[in-house]
Amino acid sequence: MSTALAIAAVTATLKDLLNEGLLNHDLSSIGSFSVTAQPPDRITTGNTEANQLNVFLYQMTPNLGWRNVALPSRDGRGQRLTNPPLALDLHYLISAYGSQDLNAEVLLGYAMQLLHETPVISREQLRTVLGTPSPVDGTIVPGRFGTLSAEDLADQVELIKITPVYPSADELSKLWTAMQSRYRPSMAYLVSVVLIQAEGGARAAPPVLQRGAGDRGPEAMAAPPTLLQAVRHASLPLLPALRLGDDLRFIGTGLARAGTLSAVFTNDRLGLTQTLALDAGGSGTERSASLPADSAPGAVAAWGVGLYSVSIQADEPGRPIWRSNSVAAVIAPRITASPLASDAGAAFTLTITCAPRLQPRQEAGVRLIFGDTELVPSSIDTPADTTLPSTIEFEVPALPAGNYLLRLRVDGVDSLPVLAAGSPPVFSFDAAQSVQLS
């Protein structure tokens, strides 16, 4: 693959190709000329205009045939899996300038003939142009890029192809207007494909020595695999989140197996993984389990508020442990507030306890929705004793009389200020999660 110097290397190669071709055709009759690679607004025009052919890279687009190669490049934790190339198509505008009548047209005609006869730049041509001394040397860039070589362009898997593009008068007008330069006879070309790839490490599996225990190969099972479809609150499936102490219902297929099934909760952001044993019984489409209560030893520290991926882990006799697909589940904070009543029109301090406890990286994003007002905490205390919840204090400004609902937001997850009663359940706001100002 090519290095980061590949774009400059292509421009230098086109410039050299045109310059050598024009010299070989002996255009001394029109006088001296030059081949440049400058932005058109930097080229002198008017009475002092010289014979000049200019190569200008005006646009880069992704190559549709290569853009998805070696994807995905990273896993869910952001670790590199593969090293995909950056595949680019380069769009050039070749413009001709002349000091006398017809000189520009002659230069452009010869340039178009040269590129028409060279639809593909060979590897030998690239090595000749970019070899020592190279017009594109890594020493022009600082740091570790100073060791790069533009000659690597000759070794990329695809050859460089040159294709003429015929823009309309409207497209040319817009292009020259954007460049804020005087229009000159021009021709557009598409140069494809340039593959830029860093020398980054990727993960590679070691060679396979045995296929299973004793090299006995894979085992075939005449049963559908376990498929987890959803994790819901057992009695209130409409709740958008779960809380410590809730009974859970796991819905899927293939949940009635001979071995032991457990649910694995993983929160990558907090680095937490917890396992819940599924209750015995149930059916092939539904199993149950319970999150530990706030009062359970270590529960408020072992779990955290946030988004979890949940999968079913199967431990069957005589078979390796394996897991099903993952589904998303959210664990919301369970809060208590004090005081629940205060004077209207006077500021006061509100204390909130939060279970599970807050992790250090979550503290900066903690907010309290007091009615419709968002408050920033004045202090956060997560005790060294891991059995205790976090305590958060908020300074509530002077507000008019009324009943204000409380919602603690952690990592974008709000506490659930609701209660449910009856069958079917009817939701209502929890008075213990609201403050009355009077």
N, C-alpha and C positions, 0 to 999 in steps of 0.2 A: 504493500500500500504506500501511498504518498504521504509526505509530511505536510506541516502547515505552510511550507513554502510552495506548495503545488500551484496555487492560484497565480502567484508571481511568476512561477516557472512557465506556465502556459502562455502568459502575456509575453514573456521574454522570447519564447519559442516562435510565436506568431510574428513578433517584430523581426527576429533574425531571418525567418523564412521569407518575409516580404523584402527585406533589405537585400538578401543574397539573390533572390529572384530578379529584382529590378536591376541589380548590378550586372547580372548575367545577360540581360536583354539589351544592355548598352543604350541607356537613355540619355547619352551625352547631348543629344540634339536639343533637349529642353533645358539644359543647364544642370547645375548641381541640385541635389535633392537630399532629403533626410527622411528616415522612418522613426517616429517617436511613439511614446505611450503616455501621453499627457491628457489631463482633462481639457476639453475643447476651449473652456474659458481662459486657459492660460496660453493659448496659441495666438501669436500676433497676426492680425489680419489687416487688410487695407492696403495702403500704398507700399508698405514695407513687407508685404506678405511674401513668404518664400515658398518654393516647391517642397511640399511636405505631405507625407502619408502618415496619418495618426491612427493608432490602435487604442480604443478606449473601452474598458470593461464597465458597462453601465448597469448590469443586473446579474444576479445569481438566483437560481431557482433549484429546488430539490429534484434529484433525478428519480423519476417514479419507479424505475425498474430496480433500483438499489436501496431505496430509502427504508425498506422494511427488513433488510438482510440482518440476521443475527439479533433480532428482537424477540422477546424483551431483553434489555441489556442489564437490568437490575431486578433483584427479588423484592419481596414486600418489606424487607428491612433496609433497603437501599444499598445492599452489597452488590458489587459488580459480578455478573454472571458471564457476559460475553463482551467483546470489544467491537461493536458495530462501526463501520466506516461512515464518515460524513460524505454523502454522495451529492455532488453538485454539478449542475449544468451552468456554463458560463456564457453570457450574452455579450457580444462585442459589437461595437460600431466602428467601422473603418471609414475615415473621412479623408478626402483629398483636398489639398490647397495648392494654388498655382500662382506664380508671379506674372504669367502671361496668359493670353487667351488659349484655351484648350489644354493647358498643362495639367490642370486638376483632373480633367476627363481622361487624359492619357494615363496618368498615374493610377487612377481608380480602375481603369480598364485592365491594365496589366495586373493589378492586385487581385481583381476578381478572377482573371485567367489563372493566376498562380494557385489560388485557393480552390478553384474548380478542378485543377489537375492534381491537387494534393488533398483529397477528401479524408485521408487518414495520415496522421503523423506517426512514422515508424519509430520503433524503439532506438534504432541507430541514429536517427535524426535528433531525438531527444538527448541521447548521450553525447552527441557531438556538440549540441548547443549548450547543454547544461554541465558538461564536463569541465575539468580544470583548464583555464580559469573560468569559473562559472559566473554568469551575469547576475545570478541570484545566489548569494552566499549567506550561509547561516550566521556569519559574523556581523551582519547588519542588524541582528536582533539580539537582545540581551539575555543573560541567564542561560538556563539549560537549552534554550532554543538555538544558541550559538553553535551547537554541534550538529544541527540538522543539515541535510543535503538535499538540494532541489533535484539532483540526478535520480532520486528514488522514484520520480514520476515515470521514468522509463520502465520500471519494474512492476508497476501496478498491473492487476489482472486484466484490465480492459485497455485497449488502445484509445488514443485521443482521436475523436472524429470531428470533422468540420463540416457543418451543414449551413447552406445559405438560408437566410430568412428575409422575406420581402415584406417589410412593414408598409402599412398604408400611409397616405399623405397625412392623415389625421394623427397617426401614431408618431410619425416623424416630427410633425409640428409640435406636439406635446413634449416630445423628448428634447428637442432643441430649445424650446421655451424653458423647460426645467433647468437646462444647463446654462441658460442666460448667455448664450453665445450666438454668433452669426452663423447662419446655416451654410453648409458646404456640401457638395455631392457626397453621398454616404451610402454604405451597404452594410447590412447587419448579418451577423453570423452566430450560430449556436455551436459551441464547443463542448463536447460531452464524451465521456464522463470523467470527472475528477474525484478520486476516492482518497479522502484524507483520514488517516487513522493514527491515533496516538499509540505509543508503545506501552499502554496500560495493561496491568495484569488482569487475567480473567480466571475464573474457577474451572478447573479441569478434573474430571474424575479419574482415579487410578484405573489401571487395567483390571478386568474381572478375572479372578483366579478360580472362584467356585460359584456355582449357581445354587444358592441355598445350602443348608446344612448337609455335609457329606456330598456335596455336588450332585444333589438329587434333582435339581431343577425346580421349576415352579410347580405349585400345587393348584390344581383346578378344583373349583367348588361349584356344584350344581345348585347354587342359591344366589339370589340377587344380593348385591353389596348393600351395606348399611348406608342410607341416604338421609341426612338430616335436613329438614325443610325449614323449621322455625323453632325458636325458644320463646315461650310465652309465660306470663303469670298464670298460675293454675286456675284461679277463679275470676280474674279480671284481665282477659286476653287483650283488651283494648288499651291497657296502659302502655305508654310509649317507652317505659323503662322499668327496670327491676331494682329492688332494694334489698339490703341485707335482711334476712329473716323471711323472705318471700318463698312460697311454694312454687315450683316451676313445672312446666309441662313441655316435654320434648316431642316434637311431631316429625315423623318421617316414615321411612320404610325400612324393613329388615331389622327392626329393633328387638325382635324376639330371637336371641341367639343363645347357644348353649353355654357360652362363657360369661365372664363378668364384663359388664358395660359400665363405663364411667364417662362423665362429661368433662372436657378439658377447656377451661376458660383462659385465654391468653390476651394480655394487654401489652402490645409491643412498646407503646410510648412509655409506660411505667416500668417495663421489664418484669411484669407479674405473670405467673402461671399458677392456676389453682385447679384442683381436680375434685369433682363431686361424684360419689358413687350413685348410680341410678338405682332406684328402689326395685326390689324384686317384684315379679308379676308384670302387670301391664300387658300390652299387646304388641304385635309387630309394627304398629303405626304410632304408638304413643307410650312414653315412659315418663316417670316423674322423679323429682329430686327436690331438695330444699337448700337454699342458700343459708349459711350459718347466721344466727341472730347477732345483733350488736353485742350482746352480753357473752357470746361464746368466746372462750379464751383465744386471744390473738386474732380474732376476725377483723376488727377495725384496722389492724395494721397489715394483715395479709392480703386484704382486698383493697381496691382503689376505685375512685369514681372515674368513669370514662367508657370508651368503646372497647368491647372485647370480641374476639373471634372465638366461636364455640364449635367444638367438634366432638364426635363420639369416639372413644377409644375402646377397642375390643381386646380382651385378654382371654383367649380360648385355649384349652388344654392341648399341648402338642403343636401349637401354631405360634408364629411370631406375633408380637403386639402390633396392631395397625390402627389407623385412624380414618374416620370418614371425612367427607367434605366439611368445610367451615361455614357457619352463618354468623351474622352480626347480632350482638346483644349489648344493651347499654345498662350500666349500673349507675343509678342516680344517688345523690346524697340523701341521707335521712337527717333531718334537722330538728332541733328544739330552740325556742327563742325565749329571751327574757330581757325586759318585761313585755307582757302582752297588752299593757295599757299604759298610756301616758297622757300628758296635757297637750291639747292642741295649741299650735302657735309657739311652741317652745322646743328647742333642740334637746336631744337626749342621746344617751349611749345605748345601743342595742347589742346584746351578746347572743351569738349563734354558736351552737355546737354542731359538729358535722361528723357523721359516720358513714362510710369509712373515713379514716384520717386523711388529711391532705399530704400529698407528696411534695417535696421541696420545689420541684419544677412546675407544680400546679399553682403555687401561691400567687405568682404575678398576675394570673388571669382570673382570680376569684372576684366575683361581683355579687351584690345583693340587689334583687329587684324588689324595691319597697313600693308596692302599688304599681305605678308606672315609672318610678324614678330609680335610676341605676346608681348604686352607691359603691364606692371603693373602700376596702377595709382599712381601718386605722391601725389595727394590730392583728397578728395571727400567731397563735400559740399552739404548737403541737408538742405535747409533753413527752419527756423521755420514756415515761411509763407507756408501753405499747398497748396496754389495755384501755387507755383513755382516748376519747375522741379529740379532734382539733377544736379549739375555741377561737372564734373570730369576733372582733368588735367592730362596729360601724357607728359613725357619728351621723345620726339622722337630723337633717335640718328642720327648722320650724315649718310645719305643714298644717293646713286647715283640718278641722275635725272630720272624722270619717274612719271607716274600717279599711286597713291597708293589708293586702295579701303579700306574703313573703315567699320569695323564691331565691334560693342560693344557686348561683351558676358557677360550675367548676368544669373547666375544659369544654365549655359549650353545652354542658349537660345541666339541666335545671332540676332542682328538687321537685317532688310531686306534692303540691299543697291540696290534695283531695282525699276524701273518704268515700267509701262505697258501702251501701247497706241495702238489704232486701234481696229478693229473688224475682225477677232478674235484678241485678244490682243497679242502684241509682247513685250517681255521683253527686257529691256536694263538697264545698270548700271546707277545709279543716280549720276550725276556730283556733286550734293550737298553733297554726302557722299563719296567723294574722295578728296585727296590732291595732287596737282600738284607740284612737285619739279623740278626746272629748274635753 
